[in-house]
Amino acid sequence: MKQIFRLLGGFLFLTVALAMPVLTCVRKTGGDYQETEATVASVEEYQSKGRRGRVSTHHTLHYTYSVNGTRYDGSDPNYDAGGDTRMGDKIRILYKLDQPADSRISEGGGQPWWQTLVFLGIGGYMFFNFWRNRSS
């Protein structure tokens, strides 16, 4: 029974780790979205308090971009801006061809790179344990 949980857990963690990067690649190669360059307009920092009183700092990235001579504004509250993203920096975004105002940041696949690595590591470890402990 443990072996089944290791195998299923490994598949689950690998699926979660690769879902957003694969989805971003599909959008880039599919016909519905186009990638373009945008300019960071501002990085808004805000704090929230969790249930246990822990304060977390979050960032919302605001950007501008042009499609066929028309300027659009966009924002992403999930972008891991950190302290190195500044006003005027260039970023890559994806916008819908039929609705250019609908956009999202294409870099990072929608999730932080460290999160992808952690889930890949856990999934790999679970597969390794499954393989090592399997009965012949």
Backbone as a ProteinNet text record, in pm:
[ID]
protein_1_A
[PRIMARY]
MKQIFRLLGGFLFLTVALAMPVLTCVRKTGGDYQETEATVASVEEYQSKGRRGRVSTHHTLHYTYSVNGTRYDGSDPNYDAGGDTRMGDKIRILYKLDQPADSRISEGGGQPWWQTLVFLGIGGYMFFNFWRNRSS
[TERTIARY]
82.3	0	86.8	199.1	289.9	344.7	372.4	428.5	331.6	204.9	104.7	100.7	107.3	107.5	232.7	346.4	469.6	458	405.9	391.9	291.4	174.6	73.9	120.7	188.4	242.5	346.4	432.4	532.3	467.5	366.3	294	226.1	166.2	97	194.3	307	403.4	464.1	494.2	548	444.6	318.6	212.1	197.2	197.1	185.6	306.7	424.9	547.3	550.2	500	511.8	387.3	276.7	151	160.3	203.5	207.7	312.7	435.8	530.3	483.2	422.2	372.7	256.3	166.8	54.3	103.5	205.4	262.1	322.8	394	452.1	343.2	235	124.3	63.5	47.5	-8.1	83.9	216	311.1	309.1	294.1	298.6	161.6	54.9	-80.7	-115.6	-229.1	-269.8	-348.5	-385.7	-471.1	-393.8	-267.5	-188.8	-66.9	-25.1	95.1	183.8	313.9	407.2	462.6	477.6	534.4	607.5	675.5	749.6	663.9	671.8	599.4	698.2	658	740.2	673.8	751.6	698.5	664.4	538.6	493.7	513.6	484.4	505.2	499.7	558.3	552.5	488.9	368.7	293.6	319	360.9	389.4	279.6	228.2	128.8	153.2	100.9	119.4	-16.1	-16	-137.1	-100.4	-197	-176.2	-249.3	-177.6	-235.9	-315.6	-369	-451.1	-372.2	-246.2	-164.8	-90	-125.6	-64.5	63	102.6	225.1	197	285.5	270.9	349.1	283.3	345.9	345.9	453.4	464	437.8	351.8	315.7	340.7	353	375.7	275	226.7	146.6	226	249.1	327.9	232.3	247.4	167.9	257.7	206.6	287.6	203.7	273.5	208.4	270.1	189.4	236.6	152.1	202.6	131.9	106.4	-13.2	-49.9	-111.2	-50.2	-96.9	-118.2	-27.9	-34.7	-126.7	-196.9	-285.7	-216.5	-218.3	-152.9	-251.2	-202.3	-280.9	-206.9	-283.9	-228.5	-265.8	-176.1	-202.8	-140.3	-180.9	-121.9	-125.6	-36.5	-29.1	-0.5	-100	-78.8	-0.3	23.2	91.8	237.3	284.7	422.6	517.3	621.5	720.2	820.8	780.6	859.8	988	980.4	1098.2	1151.6	1277.1	1334.5	1409.1	1419.7	1500.5	1420.2	1289.1	1206.4	1176.5	1209.2	1196.1	1111.7	1063.3	990.1	1080.1	1027.9	1104.5	1167.2	1171.5	1225.9	1137.5	1197.9	1125.7	1093.3	970.7	926.2	855.5	838.9	765.6	626.4	525.2	387.2	321.9	211.3	126.4	-6.5	-57.9	-191.1	-273.5	-404.8	-495	-505.3	-498.8	-505.8	-639.8	-748.2	-880.1	-920	-850.3	-875.3	-740.6	-673.8	-539.3	-531.5	-642.9	-641.3	-626	-652.6	-638.3	-494.5	-416.3	-274.4	-229.8	-114.4	-50.1	98.9	175	319.5	357.6	443.9	480.8	604	683.8	805.1	769.9	845.7	826.6	715.5	639.6	535	422	410.3	303.1	323.5	432.9	467	615.5	657.1	800.2	885.9	1006.8	1096.6	1131.9	1144.6	1182.4	1071.2	945.1	832.5	836.4	866.6	878.6	989.3	1105	1216.2	1183.5	1113.8	1077.2	984.6	881.6	789.3	857.6	949	1024.3	1110.2	1173.6	1256.3	1175.9	1061.1	976.3	924.4	876.9	828.1	937.9	1057.9	1170.3	1207.9	1206.8	1237.8	1134.7	1007.3	902.9	918.5	950.5	974.8	1097.6	1202.5	1322.8	1290.4	1214.2	1175.1	1088	999.1	916.1	1004.6	1096.3	1183.1	1274.1	1330.4	1424.2	1353.9	1230.9	1160.2	1061.5	1060.1	962.3	999.7	900.2	925.8	940.3	1030.5	1061.2	958.6
-119.6	0	126.1	123.4	237.9	266.5	159.4	175.3	248.3	218.5	286.2	434.7	468.8	609.1	681	613.9	674.6	701.5	604	619.4	729.6	728	830.7	968.7	973.9	1101.3	1157.3	1070.8	1114.5	1172.9	1105	1157.4	1290.4	1302	1424.5	1541.8	1523.5	1632.4	1672.2	1574.8	1607.7	1679.8	1640.2	1707	1852.2	1875.8	2012.4	2095.2	2036	2109	2150.9	2067.9	2093.5	2154.2	2161.1	2208.2	2350.9	2445.5	2585.7	2610.3	2558.7	2579.6	2519.3	2400.7	2337.7	2418.2	2466	2546.8	2675.1	2737.4	2858.1	2827.3	2715.2	2676.8	2651.4	2587	2560.9	2692.4	2786.3	2916.2	2989.6	2978.6	3046.7	2987.1	2856.2	2791.8	2781.9	2795	2788.2	2915	2913.4	3026.6	3132.3	3109.9	3203.9	3318.6	3299.5	3398.9	3441.2	3563.6	3618.3	3674.7	3656.8	3709.4	3842.6	3937.6	4067.4	4123.3	4234.5	4298.3	4407.2	4417.2	4520.6	4593.5	4711.2	4793.2	4800.7	4778.7	4785	4930.6	4955.4	5090.4	5116.2	5014.5	5028.8	4891.6	4885	4763.9	4805.8	4757.1	4792.4	4686.5	4732	4640.3	4655.5	4544.1	4547.8	4430.6	4444.2	4340.3	4286.7	4160	4097.3	4018.1	4004.9	3933.1	3799.7	3692.6	3559.3	3528.7	3407.9	3367.3	3365.2	3335.3	3326.1	3456	3562.9	3691.7	3718.6	3625.3	3642.6	3740.3	3837.5	3937.8	3893.4	3895.7	3858	3977.8	3994.4	4101.5	4044.9	4112.1	4070.6	4187	4155.3	4256.7	4241.3	4352.8	4354.7	4432	4370.1	4430.3	4491.4	4620.7	4691.5	4718.2	4693.5	4709	4766.9	4819.2	4871.9	4804.2	4789.6	4729.6	4781.6	4765.6	4812.3	4696.5	4697.2	4600.3	4678.8	4670.1	4740.6	4889.7	4951.4	5094.6	5136.5	5042.4	5073.3	5034.1	5125.7	5100.9	5034.8	4934.2	4862.4	4860.4	4851.6	4838.5	4701.4	4643	4513.8	4507.2	4408.3	4387.3	4240	4201.2	4062.4	4060	4020.9	4016.9	3895	3798.9	3675.3	3672.8	3777	3778.4	3795.2	3713.4	3720.3	3830.2	3954.8	4070.1	4082.8	4061.1	4074.8	4216.5	4234.6	4367.5	4408.5	4319.4	4351.6	4402.5	4403	4453.5	4601	4683.5	4828.5	4886.8	5007.5	5079.6	5100.5	5071.2	5085.5	4957	4853.1	4723.6	4663.9	4583.4	4514.7	4373	4328.9	4193.1	4136.6	4006.9	3940.6	3905.9	3934.1	3902	3825.4	3760.5	3695.7	3769.9	3799.6	3860.3	3778.7	3782.8	3710.4	3784.3	3711.1	3773.3	3841.7	3779.5	3838.5	3941.3	3945.9	4044.2	4089.9	4183.5	4223.2	4279	4325.2	4377.2	4265.3	4140.6	4024.9	3974.6	3998	3961.3	3903.6	3837	3783.6	3776	3775.5	3767.4	3626.2	3614.9	3482.2	3426.5	3511.2	3464	3385.5	3279.5	3202.8	3101.3	3097.8	3001.8	3020.2	3133.9	3158.6	3117.4	3053.9	3015.8	3039.4	3067.2	3092.4	2970.7	2995.2	2886.8	2795.5	2851.6	2768.5	2669.9	2711	2620.6	2502.1	2527.5	2419.8	2323.2	2377.8	2291.5	2208.6	2267.8	2194.4	2078.1	2104.9	1997.5	1890.9	1930	1830.3	1744.7	1807.8	1733.3	1634.5	1678.3	1588.3	1473.6	1505.8	1400.1	1301.4	1352.8	1264.9	1175.9	1232.5	1153.4	1042.3	1073.1	971.5	860	897.2	794.3	711.4	774.4	702.1	600.8	642.9	550.6	437.7	468.5	364	262.4	310.6	223.5	139.3	201.3	132.7	25.8	49.9	-40.3	-132.6	-135	-219.3	-366.2	-447.4	-590.5	-654.7	-746.6	-810.6	-913.3
0	0	0	76.4	78	-61.3	-135.3	-268.4	-361.6	-349	-431.9	-399.1	-269.5	-228.6	-278.5	-275.9	-327.7	-477.3	-549.3	-693.3	-726.5	-664.8	-690.4	-645.4	-531.8	-483.7	-578.2	-631.1	-728.4	-852.8	-904.9	-1020.8	-988.6	-872.5	-832.8	-824.6	-756.9	-743.3	-877.9	-962.5	-1093.9	-1180.2	-1169.6	-1244.5	-1201.2	-1070.1	-1018.8	-1060.5	-1053.8	-1087.5	-1234	-1321.7	-1464.7	-1528	-1455.4	-1514.5	-1567.5	-1485.7	-1529.8	-1638.1	-1625.8	-1736	-1868.5	-1863.9	-1986.3	-2043.9	-1958.1	-2004.3	-2071	-2014.5	-2074.5	-2210.4	-2222.9	-2352.5	-2455.9	-2415.9	-2507.4	-2554.5	-2462.8	-2501.1	-2597.6	-2575.4	-2663.6	-2803.3	-2814	-2944.8	-3009.2	-2931.1	-2984.6	-3060.5	-3126.3	-3206.8	-3132	-3005.3	-2932.7	-2869.5	-2838.2	-2766.4	-2847	-2823.9	-2885.5	-2775.1	-2788.8	-2690	-2738.9	-2646.4	-2678.6	-2557.4	-2577.9	-2469.9	-2405.9	-2274.9	-2200	-2110.5	-2066.4	-1978.1	-1841.6	-1736.5	-1600.8	-1569.1	-1533.8	-1498.3	-1349.3	-1267.1	-1123	-1057.2	-939.6	-857.7	-725.3	-702.3	-581.4	-474.1	-358.1	-247.8	-142.5	-95.9	11	104.6	225	326	370.5	404.8	457.4	581.5	667.9	792.6	785.7	814.5	811.6	937.4	942.5	1057	1186.7	1178.5	1300	1330.3	1261.3	1288	1210.1	1126.4	1047	931.9	915.2	811	687.1	571.8	445.2	351.6	277.3	179	40	-35.2	-170.3	-265.9	-393.2	-495.2	-608	-658.9	-780.5	-884.2	-996.8	-1102.9	-1205.7	-1232.9	-1333.7	-1453.9	-1573.8	-1693.9	-1808.1	-1909.2	-2029.4	-2151.2	-2255.2	-2379.6	-2495.4	-2616	-2735.2	-2829.7	-2889.1	-2991.2	-3106.4	-3222.3	-3342.4	-3316.6	-3242.6	-3217.2	-3104	-3041.2	-2929.4	-2799.4	-2703	-2573.5	-2477.8	-2407.4	-2308	-2175.2	-2067	-1932.5	-1878.9	-1802.7	-1740.9	-1603.2	-1525.9	-1393.5	-1359.9	-1270.5	-1226.5	-1077.6	-995.8	-850.9	-804.9	-892.8	-854.5	-895.4	-960.3	-1008.1	-890.5	-885.5	-777.7	-812.3	-784.1	-825.4	-745.3	-615.8	-531.5	-532.7	-500.9	-493.9	-618.9	-719.4	-836	-955.3	-949.3	-1057.8	-1032.8	-1130	-1116.1	-1229.6	-1207.2	-1308.4	-1430.9	-1547.9	-1671.3	-1720.5	-1636.7	-1679.1	-1789	-1873.6	-1980.8	-1935.7	-1963.5	-1932.1	-2054.3	-2058.6	-2166	-2116	-2198.3	-2162.5	-2276.9	-2245.6	-2344.8	-2347.2	-2466.6	-2477.3	-2575.6	-2557.3	-2645.8	-2777.9	-2886.5	-3018	-3043	-2998.6	-3022.8	-2916.9	-2802.7	-2696.4	-2640.7	-2705.7	-2663.2	-2521.3	-2466.1	-2329	-2226.4	-2265.6	-2176.7	-2186.2	-2080.3	-2083.9	-1951.2	-1956.8	-1836.6	-1863.3	-1756.9	-1769.9	-1812.6	-1912.9	-1962.7	-1893.3	-1832.6	-1766.6	-1641.2	-1615.1	-1493.4	-1500.6	-1609.4	-1621.6	-1526.8	-1463.4	-1374.9	-1234.8	-1205.6	-1068.6	-1048.3	-925	-900.3	-936.8	-985.7	-1027.4	-911	-790.1	-676	-642.5	-664.2	-637.2	-733.8	-859.1	-956.9	-916.3	-874	-833	-709.2	-612.4	-491.2	-525.4	-607.7	-644.3	-728.9	-817.1	-893.9	-801.7	-702.8	-607.6	-525.6	-475.6	-395.1	-481	-601.6	-691.5	-727.3	-756.4	-787.3	-670.5	-550.5	-430.7	-410.7	-432.4	-415.4	-519.2	-644.1	-745.9	-711.9	-662.7	-623.4	-513.3	-411.5	-305.1	-357.7	-449.6	-508.4	-580.4	-663.7	-741.5	-652.1	-548.9	-459.4	-376.6	-335.6	-245	-314.2	-445.5	-514.1	-494.7	-491.5	-475.2	-611.8	-620.4	-748.8	-785.6
[MASK]
++++++++++++++++++++++++++++++++++++++++++++++++++++++++++++++++++++++++++++++++++++++++++++++++++++++++++++++++++++++++++++++++++++++++

